[in-house]
Amino acid sequence: MQVRSGQRYISAVCATSIVVVKGPQSDIDLRCGGTAMLAAGSEVESRPGPAAGYDHGTIIGKRYWDEETGLEVVCTSAGPGSLSLGDRALPERPPQPLPSSD
């Protein structure tokens, strides 16, 4: 899928939702809980829960990123599913230090 900054996605398996902060230049396989994410507003009939190994959860307000592709997303609704690009987990982005205000 091709993602761009500002796009919103929801998980098909849990309550996780995200907003793309920085999108990569190429197509990616964005997943949550081991299943492809859906565009916000999509109908989801049942949420079976994340697959084993993809159940480490997401935290609201935290940023997740992939250094290789440049993808950065922020979690807007937490859930038990983990974010990944294909089989590769998206780690939490470390906080950026602010410049001192001397």
C-alpha positions as CSV (number, residue, x, y, z in Angstrom):
1,M,0.0,0.0,0.0
2,Q,1.1,3.6,-0.6
3,V,0.8,5.7,2.5
4,R,1.2,9.5,2.8
5,S,1.4,11.9,5.7
6,G,-1.9,12.6,7.4
7,Q,-3.6,9.4,6.4
8,R,-5.4,7.5,9.1
9,Y,-5.5,3.7,9.5
10,I,-7.3,1.3,11.8
11,S,-6.5,-2.3,12.8
12,A,-8.6,-5.1,11.5
13,V,-7.9,-7.2,14.6
14,C,-7.9,-4.8,17.6
15,A,-8.7,-1.2,18.6
16,T,-5.4,0.3,17.4
17,S,-5.6,3.3,15.1
18,I,-2.7,5.4,13.8
19,V,-1.9,8.6,11.8
20,V,1.0,8.7,9.3
21,V,3.5,11.4,10.3
22,K,6.0,10.6,7.5
23,G,5.3,8.3,4.6
24,P,7.9,6.4,2.6
25,Q,8.5,6.9,-1.1
26,S,7.6,3.2,-1.9
27,D,4.8,0.8,-1.3
28,I,4.8,-0.9,2.1
29,D,3.0,-3.7,3.9
30,L,1.7,-1.9,7.0
31,R,0.2,-4.4,9.6
32,C,-1.1,-4.5,13.1
33,G,-1.5,-7.7,15.0
34,G,-0.1,-9.6,11.9
35,T,-2.9,-8.4,9.6
36,A,-2.9,-5.6,7.0
37,M,-4.3,-2.3,8.3
38,L,-7.4,-0.7,6.8
39,A,-8.1,2.9,5.9
40,A,-10.0,4.8,8.6
41,G,-13.8,4.6,8.1
42,S,-13.6,1.0,6.8
43,E,-16.2,-1.4,8.2
44,V,-14.9,-4.1,10.5
45,E,-17.4,-6.7,11.5
46,S,-15.4,-8.6,14.2
47,R,-12.0,-8.2,15.7
48,P,-10.5,-11.6,16.4
49,G,-7.4,-10.3,18.2
50,P,-3.8,-10.2,17.2
51,A,-1.8,-13.2,16.0
52,A,0.7,-14.8,18.3
53,G,4.0,-12.9,18.2
54,Y,2.2,-9.7,17.1
55,D,0.5,-9.1,20.5
56,H,2.9,-6.7,22.3
57,G,0.5,-3.8,22.0
58,T,0.6,-0.2,21.0
59,I,0.6,2.9,23.3
60,I,-1.5,5.9,22.6
61,G,0.5,9.0,21.8
62,K,3.7,7.1,21.1
63,R,5.5,7.3,17.7
64,Y,6.6,4.2,15.9
65,W,9.1,4.3,13.0
66,D,11.1,2.4,10.5
67,E,14.5,3.8,9.8
68,E,15.0,1.8,6.6
69,T,11.9,3.2,4.8
70,G,11.4,6.5,6.7
71,L,7.9,5.6,7.8
72,E,6.8,7.3,11.1
73,V,3.3,6.9,12.6
74,V,1.7,8.1,15.8
75,C,-0.8,5.9,17.7
76,T,-4.1,7.6,18.3
77,S,-5.9,4.7,19.9
78,A,-4.1,1.9,21.8
79,G,-4.7,-1.8,21.4
80,P,-3.1,-5.2,22.0
81,G,-1.8,-5.6,18.4
82,S,1.8,-4.7,17.5
83,L,2.6,-2.5,14.4
84,S,4.9,-4.0,11.8
85,L,6.0,-3.7,8.2
86,G,5.5,-7.2,6.9
87,D,7.2,-9.5,9.5
88,R,9.5,-6.7,10.8
89,A,8.2,-5.0,14.0
90,L,8.0,-1.2,14.2
91,P,9.9,0.0,17.3
92,E,8.9,2.9,19.4
93,R,10.7,6.1,18.3
94,P,13.0,7.5,21.0
95,P,12.1,11.0,22.2
96,Q,14.0,13.8,20.5
97,P,16.0,16.0,22.9
98,L,14.9,19.7,23.0
99,P,17.6,22.3,22.6
100,S,18.6,24.1,25.8
101,S,17.1,27.5,26.4
102,D,19.9,29.4,28.1
